[in-house]
Amino acid sequence: MPIPKTTVENSPRKLLRDVVYDKILAALRDGTLQHGERLNDDELVQWLGVSRTPVREAIAKLVDIGLIEMEANRYTRVARPTFRDWTNAVRAFSGFWESCARWSVPALTDAQATDLRKLVDRADAAREKHAGDYDARLDAVREWIIEHTPNQLLTRAASGALEQVRFALQPAPRFEQWDIADVFDGLREAVANRDGERARSAAHALSVAMEAHIAAVATARGEHVDTW
């Protein structure tokens, strides 16, 4: 594993294990740690500038969400996801996010509703322009809703599934489903009325678009995809 010349700085707002987790996760996202690569505790400790304990705690968390594989006394390595793993992660995330939308929107304060509306508007504007940051803008909406879901079980499940989506195919295939104005219109209406069911319906419309995305990526890669 390459050893970048960076270290983790402990933050008073976060436990050290969480800071280490974020650092390793970033390396998984950007390909510094590659699929199938074996991980060595000593190298990770040297790279991150911390003790073994927070490294092992972070690794255990990444094992739980399927990004790292570990077998005692044999290996610790970055997972080798397949196209089916990516498909399963996209579908699982879509289901979790529908539930997050259903439960988060009715609980919004006025200030939170304003913040979410701004994110929705930015994502919709990127869609209309076919902008290069469309994926990132849409992710910002989804992540915000996940973070504001008043059910931590859903939050953890959705966050883990989203990381698997990002991790499984690198580079991540662009989301180019442009004709989904109904998703953004539905979210605006749901937020304005604090309507959880309307939010879930809008989120489901995005799930349908994600199925079209899966099919397009499968065709481009020459992969077979199971239909639901």
N, C-alpha and C positions, 0 to 999 in steps of 0.2 A: 504494500500500500504506500502511495506517496505521502510524505510527511510535510504538509504545508507549514510555513513559518508563522503559525498563529496559535494563540492559546485562548482558553476560555477565561473570561473575567467574571468572577462571581458577582451576581446582582442581588442587592438587598430585597428586590421585589420577587425573586424567584429562588427556589431551592436549586442547589448546584446540580443535582441530578437532572432537573428540568432544563437547565442551561446546556448541559452536556447532550441531553436528548435532542434539543433543537439544533445543536451544532452537527451532530451525526446525521440527523434527518436532512439538513441542508446539503450535506455531502452526498447523501443518497439521491436527493432530488437533482443535483447538478452533475452527477456522474463521476464525482471525485472518487466515490466508492462504487465500483461497478458490479453488475449482476454476477454472482458466483464467486466474488472475491473473498478469500479467507481473511478473517480479522484476527489480529493478535493484540492481546491485552497490553503488552508492553509498548507496542507502537501507538496504540490509542492513547495511553497514558502520556507518552512523550508528546504526541501531537496536541492533545487537549490541555496539557499542563495541570492535570488533576490527579487525585489518587485513584486506585482501582475501584473503590466502592461506588462512586457516582457513575463511573463507566459501566460497571456491571449492572447497575440499576437501570440505566438508560438502555442498555442492550436488551435486558429482560422485557422492557416495555415495547421495544421494536420487534422482538420475537412475538409478543402477544398480538400485534397487528399484522404479522406476516411479512415484514420487510427483511428480517434477519432470521436465519435458521441456525439452530444450535443443537448439538448432541454432546452430552457430557463426556469429557475426556477424549473426544474425537475431533470436533471442529466447531467453529463459529464462523459463519459466512453470510454474505449478502445473498438473499434469495434469488432464484432464477425463475421469474414468473413467465408463464406462457400467455399466448393471446387469449386463451380461455380464461385465465386468471384475471386478465384485464377486463374482459367482458363481464365476468361475474362481479368484479369490483364495481364497475360502472352501474350495473343493475342493482346491486345491494345499496350503493350510495343513493341512487335515485329513490329507492323505497324509504330509506332513512330520512332523506331530505324532505320528502312529502310529509312525513310525520312531524319533522321539525317545523316546517312552515305552518302546519295545522295548529301547533301548540304555542309557537312563539308570537304570532301576529296578534291574537286577542290580548296578550299581556303587555303590549307595547305602551310606553308612556308617549306623550305628545312629542317630546324631544327625540325619542328613539324612532318614532314613526317618521319624523322629518329626516333623520339620518338615513333610514332605510330607503325612503323615497328618493333621496339624492343618488344613492347607489344604483337603484333601479333605473333611474333616468340616464345615468352615465352609461350603464350597460346597454340600454336600448339605443342610445345615440351611437354607440360603437357598432351595434348591429346594423343600424340604418346606413352607416357609412362603409360597412364591410371592413372595419378598421382592424389593424393588426393586434390591438389590445383587447379585442372582443372577449377572448377566453378569460383574460385576467379580470376584466370588468364583471363578467358573469360569475367568476369564482368569488369575487369580493362580495357579491350579493349572497351567494350560498354560504360562504363562511360567516358572514354577519348573522344570518338567520340561525345557523348552527350555534354560534356563540351565545345567542340570546334565547335559546330554547330552555324553558324552565324545567327540564328533565335531564339530569346529568347522564343517565344511561343512554339516552338518545344522542346527546352531544358527543359522548365518547365513541359510540358506534359509528355515527356519521363521520366524525373526524378521522377515525381509523380507516374507514372505507375510502374516503377521499384521498388519503395518503397512498393507499394501495393503487387507486386509479392513476395518480401521478407517477408512481414508481414503476408500474408494470410495463409501460411502453415508453422508452426513452430514445429519441425525443418524443414528447407527447404529441399525438396527432391533433392538428388544429380542429376546433369545433367550428364548422362552417354551415350551420343550420340558420339561415338568415330569415326565413319566413315564419317567425314565431312571435310576431307582435302581440298575439293573444296572451302569451306568457307574461309579458311586462304589463300589459293593460290589466290583466287579472290580478297581478301583484299590487298594482297601484290601487285598484278598487278594494282589494282585501285590506290593505293597510289603512286606507281612508275610513273604512267601516269596522276595523278590527274584526274582520270576518275570517275565522279560522278555516272554515270549509271552503271559502272562496280561495284562500291562500293554498290550501291543499290541492284544489282543482287546477290552479295555475301551475303549481309544482308538478302535477301529473302531466300537464301539457308539455312541460320541459322533459319529463321522462320519455314521452312519446318521441320527442325530437332526439333524445339520446339514443333511442333504438335506431333511428335513421342514421345517426352518427356511427353507431357500431357497424351497421350494414355497409356504410360507405368506406370505413376503415378496413373492414374485412375484404371488400372487393379490391381495394388498392393494394393490399398485402397478399392477395390470393389465399386468404384463410377461409375456413368454413366456420359459420357461426350458427349456434343452435337458436331456434326461434321459440318464443314463449307461446 
